[in-house]
Amino acid sequence: MDHLISVVVVLLAAACLIPQNVAALLTPNYYDHTCPDLESIVRSVVEQKINETFDTVPKTIHFYFQDCFLGGCDASILTRTPLTNEAVDTVIKAKAAIDSTPGCKNKVSCADIFTIAARDVIHLTGGPHYQVELGRFDSLPNATGINGTVPNLAMDLDQLTAMFAERGLSQTDMIALFGCHTVGHAHCGAFTNRLYNFSSSSPVDPTLNPRYATKLQALCPVDVDPSVEASLDPVTPQRFDNYYYKNLVNGMGLLSVDQLLYTDKRSMPYVVDWAWNPCHFNEALANAMIKMGRIGVKSSNDGNIRVRCEAYN
């Protein structure tokens, strides 16, 4: 019995190390010999997609984040998201362009295409450029994800920090990744509680800039159409920059979970620093994106390269 317990302990320990070991095999040079023009091909497609609709930028970032958080960065989310979604369409079109290149067909995983596309939408709209690590495989139909949850609006800093820590990300990484809210929108329903019924003593969230709150009330009246949205960054909504943090300093965080980063004294120093030092933010974001790309990476043992990114082989 003792021998059996020892074997089980060893196997469990090995299983816990698998994601880390697989992630350690990722390298920027993975496709240098099989598809050397990969990154330029993806960049060209992404650039064209952004020119067609800016919604490509926030959707690609948002769904890449969800993919990594829900089951690991393995493109599994592409199989259960409508084809009309800009993130899915971007990856599908990049895959088609890659497969039409001599020597590249069915050599590049959708997970890696997604990773490159996420970097490119950030850089092409003003954010940092960083080397992406490559060598992921795509998930199989029976893939088991990690703790399949994403942050929600009701979480406090401790809960958020714990969730990110479960995925190998620090609190600094978390604050940097929230900076991706410098692009994109949120439906009125995600924040109207801050405008009309925040508390019995204060209908409007006191952390909201009063002028900003008035503008939001005009955009989102009590009986607002559920489809109406507000920009997460009302100042530079179509540029990836550090204005997200400037907005938080000025009480203009749209979501309560955003403004929390400024009102909590533990995260406030990062917000203030990055509001005035964009280079510091860019460095932190690049590092956080690279680390997030290592979550739940699949190898050839538990993954494959999909023929179609939106469907399992």
Secondary structure, DSSP 4 states (H G I P E B T S, - for coil): -HHHHHHHHHHHHHHHHHHHHHHHT-BTTTTTTT-TTHHHHHHHHHHHHHHH-TTHHHHHHHHHHHHHHHH-SSSGGGGGS-TTSHHHHHHHHHHHHHHTSTTTTTTS-HHHHHHHHHHHHHHHTT----PPPB--BEEPTT---SS-----TT--HHHHHHHHHTTT--HHHHHHHHGGGGS-EEEGGGTTHHHH-S-SS-SS-TTS-HHHHHHHHHHS-TT--TT-EEESSSSSTTS-SSHHHHHHHTT--SSHHHHHHHHSTTTHHHHHHHHH-HHHHHHHHHHHHHHHTTTT-B-TTTEE--SBTTB--
